[in-house]
Amino acid sequence: MSIKNKAISSFGWILTEGLFSQGFLFMVGIILARLLTPVDFGVIGIITAIIAISNSVVEGGFGSALIRKVDADTIDYNTIFYSNLTIAIIIYFFLLIGATTLAGYFDVAVLSKIIPFAGILLIINSFSIVQRAILTKVLNFKTQALISIIASFGSGLTAIIMAYQNFGIWSLVTLAILRPLLNSILLWYHSKWRPSLIFSIKSFKELFNYGYKLLITNLIHSFYRNIYYVLIGKYFNTQTLGYYTRAEQFQAPFSSNITTAIQRLSFPILSKVQNDHELLKSRFIKFLRFSMFLNFTVMFVIAAIAEPMVILLVGEKWRASILYLQLLCVPGILYPLQILHLNLLLVKGYSNLNLKLELIKKMILIPLVLGTALLGIEALLAGIVIFAFIEFFINNHYTKTIINYSLKEQLKDIIPFILLGIALFIIMYTITFIDMGYLAMVIIQLTIGITFFISTNEFIKLPEYLEIKDKIIEFFYKARKHEK
């Protein structure tokens, strides 16, 4: 199978994982939002931030180092396995000691009981980093997708049952723990690799030399991605954080799935051609255009239907999250682009430059976040939007240096998607000014939006649209042929 067909197949499986795994969890979140309170989701938001930051230390960039290393062997795998596991146990120990202090800092007593359970996630995740890296190196996203789908269904159903049985916030904790646990178990069941009593200082130093810069970068990035949970939970209240969390859970599954697909697929594919300048540039542009085509369309649609979607799916008590959702769609639009730029740096081995960039960006972020937080939650969200654009321009500078792909060229490539997305948003959002029921509103919005999107693309014939259209037609043709 050619690299193009392998890439298309892999991308299809990653999107399948997103559709069924994340899609199911999205529905689980809607059900839980109706059964639980904004305060419950606010508490989980704080837990999410703590675990995410800790987990970035556990992973330590070693997974990416293994994927990038062309000749990684069993010594490398064993060395990284024991390194990750040891770090996870140490971090978990510190979380146990600090649970009461963290509960006091946020003035949320239940955190002292939840953190010891949620912290187990770190150890669970450390067990599957090597297995996932091995599958990713050979572009085996089919197995990862199937495992993720099974884990999501199992954990999601368990959480719903617990919520109906009045377990409250513990149903959310169970969802957070059970899903990675099932994922890890299934990855071990499928994988032929098993750890041996091997540890190489030489291997550790080699991979750590690449990985430690990525570790610091990921730690900074993780802190940035979760600092809003910390700030809102500390300086506002858990109810406001619950609204923010709910808004992010409406936006993130779509933006994050596209981003995850691009990130997981682009890194191994671009790594294979890291020394071929022209081929690297052409494939990077292909990934960029495709991700922007998908993400601009999806995010503008989400922003347009935010009001009827929130009220219909989770109820009037979550109305405050509508504006949060619309604002979060803007950085959500640019998120895949940011990750793709950073992937390029890592593919070329510039983990030190990647770290430098993160430090520069966060030096800009900290005063921006602290300043806007003093003005209220809406101002804080506006700060997130502003920083997303700042980050885009900073990242692009080094992309031009590495593959000679200038900002002007990049904007020229994505302007058609921007204009199409804005036009789509205006046409769909206009319907919200008409007095009608929310169900009728969202049906009309989607009908008009889909009609406009298809007819416009049929007229301007964007290559990305035509490629997706051809693959859909091919899929149905094969399905019909198989039935006969």
C-alpha positions as CSV (number, residue, x, y, z in Angstrom):
1,M,0.0,0.0,0.0
2,S,1.4,3.5,-1.0
3,I,2.1,6.1,1.7
4,K,-0.9,8.1,0.4
5,N,-3.3,5.3,0.6
6,K,-1.9,4.3,4.0
7,A,-2.4,7.9,5.2
8,I,-6.0,8.1,3.9
9,S,-6.8,4.8,5.5
10,S,-5.2,5.9,8.8
11,F,-7.0,9.2,8.7
12,G,-10.2,7.4,8.1
13,W,-9.7,5.2,11.2
14,I,-8.7,8.2,13.4
15,L,-11.9,10.0,12.3
16,T,-13.9,6.7,12.9
17,E,-12.5,6.7,16.4
18,G,-13.5,10.3,16.9
19,L,-17.0,9.7,15.5
20,F,-17.8,6.6,17.6
21,S,-15.6,7.0,20.6
22,Q,-15.6,10.7,21.2
23,G,-19.1,10.9,19.7
24,F,-20.4,8.4,22.3
25,L,-18.6,10.2,25.1
26,F,-20.2,13.5,23.8
27,M,-23.6,11.9,24.2
28,V,-22.6,10.5,27.6
29,G,-21.6,14.1,28.6
30,I,-25.0,15.4,27.6
31,I,-26.8,12.8,29.7
32,L,-24.6,13.4,32.7
33,A,-25.1,17.2,32.3
34,R,-28.8,16.7,32.7
35,L,-28.4,14.5,35.8
36,L,-25.6,16.4,37.5
37,T,-24.9,20.0,38.4
38,P,-22.6,22.7,37.0
39,V,-20.7,22.5,40.4
40,D,-20.0,18.7,39.8
41,F,-18.5,19.5,36.3
42,G,-16.6,22.4,37.9
43,V,-14.9,20.1,40.4
44,I,-14.0,17.6,37.6
45,G,-12.6,20.6,35.7
46,I,-10.1,21.2,38.5
47,I,-9.2,17.5,38.6
48,T,-8.8,17.4,34.8
49,A,-6.3,20.3,35.1
50,I,-4.2,18.6,37.9
51,I,-4.1,15.2,36.1
52,A,-3.4,16.7,32.7
53,I,-0.4,18.7,34.0
54,S,0.9,15.7,35.9
55,N,0.4,13.4,33.0
56,S,2.6,15.6,30.7
57,V,5.4,14.9,33.2
58,V,4.8,11.2,33.1
59,E,4.8,10.9,29.3
60,G,8.0,13.1,29.2
61,G,8.2,13.3,25.4
62,F,9.4,9.7,25.3
63,G,6.5,8.4,23.2
64,S,7.3,11.0,20.5
65,A,11.0,10.2,20.8
66,L,10.3,6.5,20.1
67,I,8.1,7.3,17.1
68,R,10.7,9.6,15.6
69,K,13.6,7.2,16.1
70,V,13.6,5.2,12.9
71,D,15.7,2.2,14.4
72,A,14.0,2.0,17.8
73,D,14.5,-1.5,19.3
74,T,13.5,-3.6,22.3
75,I,16.2,-2.0,24.5
76,D,14.6,1.4,23.8
77,Y,11.1,0.2,24.4
78,N,12.0,-1.4,27.7
79,T,14.0,1.6,28.9
80,I,11.1,4.0,28.2
81,F,8.6,1.6,29.7
82,Y,10.4,1.5,33.1
83,S,11.2,5.2,33.0
84,N,7.5,6.2,32.4
85,L,6.3,3.8,35.1
86,T,8.8,5.1,37.7
87,I,7.9,8.7,37.0
88,A,4.2,7.9,37.2
89,I,4.6,6.3,40.7
90,I,6.6,9.2,42.0
91,I,4.1,11.9,40.7
92,Y,1.2,9.9,42.1
93,F,2.9,9.8,45.5
94,F,3.3,13.6,45.5
95,L,-0.4,13.9,44.6
96,L,-1.4,11.7,47.5
97,I,0.6,13.9,49.9
98,G,-0.7,17.2,48.4
99,A,-4.4,16.2,48.1
100,T,-5.5,18.0,51.2
101,T,-3.4,21.1,50.4
102,L,-5.0,21.3,46.9
103,A,-8.5,20.9,48.3
104,G,-7.8,23.8,50.7
105,Y,-6.3,26.0,47.9
106,F,-9.4,25.7,45.8
107,D,-11.7,25.6,48.8
108,V,-13.3,22.3,47.5
109,A,-13.2,19.7,50.3
110,V,-14.2,16.8,48.1
111,L,-10.9,17.1,46.1
112,S,-9.0,15.5,49.0
113,K,-11.1,12.3,48.4
114,I,-11.1,12.4,44.6
115,I,-7.4,13.1,43.9
116,P,-6.2,9.8,45.3
117,F,-8.5,7.9,42.9
118,A,-8.1,10.1,39.9
119,G,-4.3,10.1,40.3
120,I,-4.3,6.4,39.5
121,L,-4.7,7.6,35.9
122,L,-1.0,8.4,35.8
123,I,0.1,4.9,36.5
124,I,-2.6,3.4,34.1
125,N,-1.4,5.7,31.2
126,S,2.3,4.9,31.8
127,F,1.6,1.2,31.0
128,S,0.4,1.8,27.5
129,I,2.8,4.5,26.1
130,V,5.1,2.0,24.5
131,Q,2.3,-0.1,23.0
132,R,0.7,3.0,21.5
133,A,4.1,4.3,20.1
134,I,4.7,0.9,18.4
135,L,1.3,1.0,16.7
136,T,1.7,4.6,15.7
137,K,5.1,3.9,14.1
138,V,3.6,1.4,11.7
139,L,0.5,3.7,11.1
140,N,-1.8,1.0,12.7
141,F,-4.6,3.4,13.8
142,K,-7.3,0.8,13.1
143,T,-6.4,-1.2,16.2
144,Q,-6.1,1.9,18.3
145,A,-9.5,3.1,17.0
146,L,-11.3,-0.1,17.8
147,I,-9.8,-0.3,21.3
148,S,-10.7,3.3,22.0
149,I,-14.3,2.7,20.9
150,I,-14.7,-0.3,23.1
151,A,-13.2,1.5,26.1
152,S,-15.4,4.6,25.6
153,F,-18.6,2.5,25.4
154,G,-17.7,0.5,28.5
155,S,-16.8,3.4,30.6
156,G,-19.6,5.7,29.3
157,L,-22.3,3.2,30.1
158,T,-20.9,2.6,33.5
159,A,-20.9,6.3,34.3
160,I,-24.5,6.7,33.1
161,I,-25.6,3.8,35.3
162,M,-23.8,5.3,38.3
163,A,-25.3,8.7,37.7
164,Y,-28.8,7.3,37.6
165,Q,-28.0,5.5,40.9
166,N,-27.2,8.9,42.5
167,F,-23.5,8.5,42.7
168,G,-23.2,12.1,41.7
169,I,-19.7,13.4,40.9
170,W,-18.2,9.9,41.4
171,S,-19.8,8.8,38.1
172,L,-17.6,11.4,36.4
173,V,-14.6,10.2,38.3
174,T,-15.3,6.6,37.2
175,L,-15.6,7.7,33.6
176,A,-12.2,9.4,33.8
177,I,-10.5,6.3,35.3
178,L,-12.3,3.4,33.6
179,R,-11.8,4.5,30.0
180,P,-7.9,4.6,30.1
181,L,-7.9,1.5,32.2
182,L,-9.9,-0.5,29.6
183,N,-7.8,1.1,26.9
184,S,-4.6,0.0,28.5
185,I,-5.8,-3.5,29.1
186,L,-6.9,-3.9,25.5
187,L,-3.6,-2.5,24.2
188,W,-1.7,-5.1,26.2
189,Y,-4.0,-7.9,25.1
190,H,-3.5,-7.0,21.4
191,S,0.2,-6.1,21.6
192,K,2.9,-8.7,21.1
193,W,5.5,-6.6,22.9
194,R,6.1,-7.4,26.6
195,P,8.6,-5.7,28.9
196,S,11.8,-7.6,29.8
197,L,14.2,-6.8,32.6
198,I,16.3,-4.5,30.4
199,F,17.3,-1.0,31.0
200,S,19.9,1.0,29.1
201,I,21.5,4.2,30.4
202,K,22.7,4.9,26.9
203,S,19.3,4.5,25.4
204,F,17.7,6.6,28.1
205,K,20.2,9.4,27.5
206,E,19.7,9.3,23.8
207,L,15.9,9.5,24.0
208,F,15.9,11.8,27.0
209,N,18.1,14.3,25.1
210,Y,15.3,14.7,22.6
211,G,12.5,14.0,25.0
212,Y,13.3,16.3,27.9
213,K,12.9,19.4,25.8
214,L,9.6,18.1,24.6
215,L,8.7,17.2,28.3
216,I,9.3,20.8,29.3
217,T,7.4,22.1,26.2
218,N,4.5,19.7,26.9
219,L,4.4,20.7,30.5
220,I,4.3,24.4,29.6
221,H,1.7,23.7,26.9
222,S,-0.4,21.5,29.3
223,F,-0.2,24.2,31.9
224,Y,-1.5,26.7,29.3
225,R,-4.3,24.4,28.2
226,N,-5.4,24.0,31.8
227,I,-4.6,27.3,33.4
228,Y,-8.1,28.5,32.8
229,Y,-9.5,25.7,34.9
230,V,-7.2,26.7,37.7
231,L,-8.0,30.4,37.4
232,I,-11.7,30.1,37.1
233,G,-11.9,27.5,39.9
234,K,-9.8,29.7,42.2
235,Y,-10.9,33.3,41.4
236,F,-14.5,32.7,40.4
237,N,-16.4,29.6,41.6
238,T,-16.9,26.0,40.7
239,Q,-20.3,26.8,39.1
240,T,-18.7,29.2,36.7
241,L,-16.0,26.6,36.0
242,G,-18.8,24.1,35.3
243,Y,-20.3,26.4,32.6
244,Y,-16.8,26.8,31.1
245,T,-16.2,23.0,31.2
246,R,-19.5,22.3,29.6
247,A,-18.9,24.8,26.8
248,E,-15.4,23.3,26.2
249,Q,-17.0,19.8,26.1
250,F,-19.3,21.0,23.3
251,Q,-16.4,22.5,21.3
252,A,-13.4,20.2,22.1
253,P,-14.7,16.9,20.8
254,F,-14.9,18.4,17.3
255,S,-11.7,20.6,17.3
256,S,-9.7,18.1,19.3
257,N,-10.7,15.1,17.1
258,I,-9.5,16.9,14.0
259,T,-6.4,18.1,15.8
260,T,-5.7,14.6,17.2
261,A,-6.1,13.0,13.8
262,I,-3.8,15.5,12.1
263,Q,-1.2,15.3,15.0
264,R,-1.2,11.5,15.2
265,L,-1.0,11.0,11.4
266,S,1.3,13.9,10.4
267,F,4.1,13.2,12.9
268,P,5.0,9.6,11.7
269,I,4.4,10.5,8.0
270,L,6.4,13.7,8.1
271,S,9.1,12.0,10.1
272,K,9.6,9.5,7.2
273,V,10.4,12.4,4.8
274,Q,12.2,14.7,7.3
275,N,15.3,14.8,5.1
276,D,13.5,15.5,1.7
277,H,12.8,19.3,1.8
278,E,10.4,19.5,-1.1
279,L,8.4,16.4,-0.2
280,L,8.2,17.5,3.5
281,K,6.9,20.9,2.4
282,S,4.3,19.5,0.0
283,R,3.0,17.0,2.6
284,F,2.9,19.7,5.3
285,I,0.8,22.0,3.1
286,K,-1.5,19.1,2.3
287,F,-2.1,18.4,6.0
288,L,-2.5,22.1,6.7
289,R,-5.2,22.7,4.0
290,F,-7.1,19.5,4.8
291,S,-7.2,20.3,8.5
292,M,-8.3,23.9,8.0
293,F,-11.0,22.9,5.5
294,L,-12.5,20.5,8.1
295,N,-12.0,22.7,11.2
296,F,-13.1,26.0,9.8
297,T,-16.4,24.4,8.6
298,V,-17.1,22.5,11.9
299,M,-16.2,25.3,14.3
300,F,-18.2,28.0,12.5
301,V,-21.2,25.6,12.4
302,I,-20.9,24.9,16.2
303,A,-20.7,28.7,16.9
304,A,-23.8,29.3,14.7
305,I,-26.0,26.7,16.4
306,A,-24.6,27.1,19.9
307,E,-27.9,28.5,21.5
308,P,-30.4,25.9,20.2
309,M,-27.8,23.1,20.7
310,V,-27.1,23.9,24.3
311,I,-30.7,24.4,25.4
312,L,-32.0,21.4,23.5
313,L,-29.3,19.0,24.7
314,V,-28.5,20.0,28.3
315,G,-31.3,22.3,29.3
316,E,-31.9,25.9,30.4
317,K,-29.7,25.6,33.5
318,W,-26.6,25.6,31.2
319,R,-27.6,28.8,29.2
320,A,-24.6,30.7,30.6
321,S,-22.3,28.4,28.7
322,I,-23.6,29.5,25.3
323,L,-21.4,32.6,25.0
324,Y,-18.5,30.7,26.4
325,L,-18.9,28.1,23.7
326,Q,-19.1,30.7,20.9
327,L,-15.9,32.4,22.1
328,L,-14.0,29.1,22.5
329,C,-14.8,28.2,18.9
330,V,-12.3,30.9,17.7
331,P,-9.2,29.3,19.3
332,G,-10.7,26.0,18.5
333,I,-10.5,27.0,14.8
334,L,-6.7,27.6,15.0
335,Y,-5.8,24.7,17.3
336,P,-5.0,22.1,14.6
337,L,-2.9,24.7,12.8
338,Q,-0.8,25.4,16.0
339,I,-0.2,21.6,16.5
340,L,0.8,21.1,12.9
341,H,3.4,23.9,13.1
342,L,4.9,22.4,16.3
343,N,4.9,18.9,14.8
344,L,7.1,20.3,12.0
345,L,9.6,21.5,14.5
346,L,9.7,18.1,16.3
347,V,10.0,16.2,13.0
348,K,13.1,18.2,12.1
349,G,14.5,17.5,15.6
350,Y,14.2,21.1,16.8
351,S,12.9,20.2,20.2
352,N,15.1,23.0,21.7
353,L,13.5,25.6,19.4
354,N,10.1,24.2,20.2
355,L,10.8,24.7,23.9
356,K,12.1,28.3,23.2
357,L,8.8,29.1,21.4
358,E,6.7,27.8,24.2
359,L,8.6,29.9,26.7
360,I,8.2,33.0,24.6
361,K,4.5,32.5,24.1
362,K,3.8,31.8,27.7
363,M,5.7,34.9,28.8
364,I,3.1,36.8,26.7
365,L,0.2,34.6,28.0
366,I,0.7,35.0,31.7
367,P,0.2,38.8,31.9
368,L,-2.6,38.6,29.3
369,V,-4.5,35.9,31.3
370,L,-4.0,37.5,34.7
371,G,-5.0,40.9,33.4
372,T,-8.2,39.7,31.7
373,A,-9.1,37.5,34.6
374,L,-9.4,40.6,36.8
375,L,-12.1,42.0,34.4
376,G,-14.4,38.9,34.5
377,I,-14.9,35.6,32.9
378,E,-16.0,37.1,29.5
379,A,-12.8,39.1,29.4
380,L,-10.7,36.0,30.3
381,L,-12.3,34.2,27.3
382,A,-11.6,37.2,25.0
383,G,-7.9,36.9,26.2
384,I,-7.9,33.2,25.0
385,V,-9.1,34.4,21.6
386,I,-6.4,37.1,21.4
387,F,-3.6,34.7,22.4
388,A,-4.7,32.1,19.7
389,F,-3.9,34.7,17.0
390,I,-0.6,35.7,18.7
391,E,0.4,32.0,18.8
392,F,-0.4,31.6,15.2
393,F,1.9,34.4,14.0
394,I,4.8,33.3,16.3
395,N,4.6,29.7,15.1
396,N,4.5,30.6,11.5
397,H,7.8,32.5,11.7
398,Y,9.8,29.3,12.1
399,T,7.8,27.4,9.5
400,K,9.0,29.9,6.9
401,T,12.6,29.3,8.1
402,I,12.3,25.5,8.0
403,I,10.4,24.7,4.8
404,N,10.3,28.2,3.2
405,Y,6.6,28.5,3.6
406,S,5.8,32.1,4.3
407,L,2.9,33.7,6.1
408,K,1.7,35.2,2.8
409,E,1.6,31.7,1.2
410,Q,-0.1,30.2,4.2
411,L,-2.8,32.8,4.3
412,K,-3.3,32.4,0.6
413,D,-3.9,28.7,1.2
414,I,-6.4,29.1,4.0
415,I,-8.3,32.3,3.0
416,P,-10.8,30.2,0.9
417,F,-11.7,28.2,4.0
418,I,-11.9,31.4,6.2
419,L,-14.3,33.1,3.8
420,L,-16.4,29.9,3.3
421,G,-16.6,29.5,7.1
422,I,-17.6,33.1,7.8
423,A,-20.3,33.0,5.1
424,L,-21.6,29.7,6.5
425,F,-21.7,31.2,10.0
426,I,-23.6,34.4,8.9
427,I,-26.2,32.5,7.0
428,M,-26.8,30.0,9.8
429,Y,-26.6,32.5,12.7
430,T,-29.2,34.8,11.1
431,I,-31.9,32.2,11.7
432,T,-31.5,32.7,15.5
433,F,-33.1,36.1,15.2
434,I,-36.3,34.6,14.0
435,D,-38.9,33.8,16.8
436,M,-39.4,30.0,16.7
437,G,-38.8,26.9,18.8
438,Y,-35.3,25.7,19.3
439,L,-35.8,22.3,17.6
440,A,-37.2,24.0,14.4
441,M,-34.4,26.6,14.6
442,V,-31.6,24.1,14.6
443,I,-33.2,22.0,11.8
444,I,-33.6,25.0,9.6
445,Q,-30.0,26.2,10.4
446,L,-28.5,22.8,9.5
447,T,-30.6,22.4,6.4
448,I,-29.6,25.8,5.0
449,G,-26.0,25.4,6.2
450,I,-25.6,22.0,4.5
451,T,-27.2,23.2,1.3
452,F,-25.0,26.3,1.1
453,F,-21.9,24.3,1.9
454,I,-22.4,21.7,-0.7
455,S,-23.6,24.0,-3.5
456,T,-20.7,26.5,-2.8
457,N,-18.1,23.7,-2.9
458,E,-19.6,22.3,-6.1
459,F,-19.2,25.7,-7.7
460,I,-15.7,26.6,-6.5
461,K,-14.4,23.0,-6.4
462,L,-12.0,23.1,-3.5
463,P,-9.6,20.1,-3.9
464,E,-10.2,19.0,-0.3
465,Y,-13.9,18.9,-0.8
466,L,-13.6,17.0,-4.1
467,E,-11.2,14.4,-2.5
468,I,-13.6,13.8,0.4
469,K,-16.5,13.6,-2.0
470,D,-14.7,11.0,-4.2
471,K,-13.9,8.9,-1.1
472,I,-17.5,8.9,0.0
473,I,-18.7,8.0,-3.4
474,E,-16.1,5.2,-3.6
475,F,-17.2,3.9,-0.2
476,F,-20.8,3.7,-1.1
477,Y,-20.0,2.2,-4.5
478,K,-18.0,-0.6,-2.8
479,A,-20.7,-1.1,-0.2
480,R,-23.3,-1.5,-2.9
481,K,-21.1,-3.8,-5.0
482,H,-20.5,-5.9,-1.9
483,E,-24.2,-6.3,-1.3
484,K,-24.8,-7.6,-4.8
